[in-house]
Amino acid sequence: MEKDLLINLSGMNPEEYSYLQQVMTGMDERQAQNFVMFYSGKRKSPQDILLFTIVGFLGIAGIQRFVVGQMGMGILYILTMGLCFIGTIVDVINHKSIATDYNQKAAYESLQMVKMMAA
């Protein structure tokens, strides 16, 4: 059941799949469907983060930070041209971990929403 729901999420790596299976443990089918619906709406793929980071080299640094909810870092990147491009280069290298961190927070928030609906 969970496996079928998660298969529709594109670009998922084994680490994310395993994490989501742990989060979904103990959910009935309706709760799992709601969780996947909430999570898929919040989830960011590493490819999207990489694309937004590369846009930073064209003069609009920090978009990737705004996308993952790090407003302060986004503003800092804009004001400093991606920390003089060094921060942007680091984000190109670390785009997968930026997406993973954000997606784990999104999974937790989605889990909390499912729990609130069940109460």
C-alpha positions in Angstrom: 0.0 0.0 0.0 2.6 2.6 1.1 4.9 1.4 -1.7 2.3 2.2 -4.3 1.6 5.6 -3.0 5.3 6.6 -2.8 6.1 5.3 -6.3 4.4 8.4 -7.8 6.9 10.8 -6.3 9.4 11.5 -9.0 13.1 11.7 -8.4 13.0 10.0 -5.0 16.3 8.5 -3.8 16.5 5.4 -1.7 17.3 7.4 1.5 14.2 9.5 1.1 12.1 6.4 0.3 13.4 4.7 3.5 12.7 7.8 5.6 9.2 8.1 4.3 8.5 4.4 4.9 9.5 4.9 8.6 7.3 8.0 8.9 4.3 6.2 7.4 4.7 3.1 9.7 1.4 2.5 11.5 -0.8 4.6 9.2 -4.0 3.2 7.8 -4.6 3.6 4.0 -6.6 6.9 4.4 -3.9 8.4 6.6 -1.1 7.3 4.2 -3.0 8.8 1.2 -3.4 12.1 3.1 0.2 12.1 4.1 1.4 11.5 0.5 -0.9 14.2 -0.7 0.4 16.8 1.9 4.0 15.7 1.4 4.0 15.8 -2.4 2.7 19.3 -2.3 5.6 20.5 -0.1 8.4 18.3 -1.4 11.3 19.8 -3.5 13.3 17.7 -5.8 17.1 18.0 -5.7 17.0 18.8 -9.4 14.8 21.8 -8.8 17.2 23.1 -6.0 20.1 22.6 -8.4 18.3 24.6 -11.1 17.4 27.5 -8.8 21.0 27.5 -7.5 22.4 27.7 -11.0 20.2 30.7 -11.7 22.2 32.4 -8.9 25.2 32.6 -11.3 23.0 34.7 -13.6 22.6 37.4 -11.1 19.7 36.4 -8.8 21.5 34.5 -6.1 19.6 33.0 -3.2 16.4 31.8 -4.9 17.2 28.2 -3.7 17.2 29.5 -0.1 13.8 31.2 -0.5 12.4 28.0 -2.1 13.4 25.9 1.0 12.0 28.6 3.4 15.4 30.1 4.5 14.4 33.7 4.0 17.3 35.2 6.0 19.9 33.3 3.9 18.0 34.2 0.7 18.2 37.9 1.5 21.9 37.5 2.5 22.6 35.8 -0.8 20.9 38.5 -2.8 22.7 41.3 -0.9 26.1 39.7 -1.3 25.7 38.1 -4.7 25.7 34.6 -3.3 28.3 35.4 -0.7 30.6 36.5 -3.6 29.6 33.3 -5.5 31.3 31.1 -2.9 28.0 30.3 -1.2 26.3 29.6 -4.5 29.1 27.2 -5.5 28.8 25.4 -2.2 25.0 25.2 -2.7 25.6 23.6 -6.2 27.7 21.0 -4.6 25.3 20.5 -1.6 22.0 20.8 -3.5 21.0 17.2 -2.6 21.5 17.7 1.1 19.6 21.0 1.0 16.7 19.2 -0.6 16.9 16.2 1.8 16.9 18.5 4.9 13.9 20.4 3.5 12.0 17.3 2.6 12.5 15.7 6.0 11.0 18.8 7.6 8.2 18.7 5.1 7.5 15.0 5.9 7.4 15.9 9.7 4.9 18.8 9.0 2.8 16.5 6.8 2.8 13.8 9.5 1.6 16.4 12.0 -1.2 17.4 9.7 -2.3 13.8 9.3 -2.3 13.4 13.1 -4.4 16.6 13.6 -6.9 15.2 11.1 -7.1 11.9 13.0 -7.8 13.6 16.3 
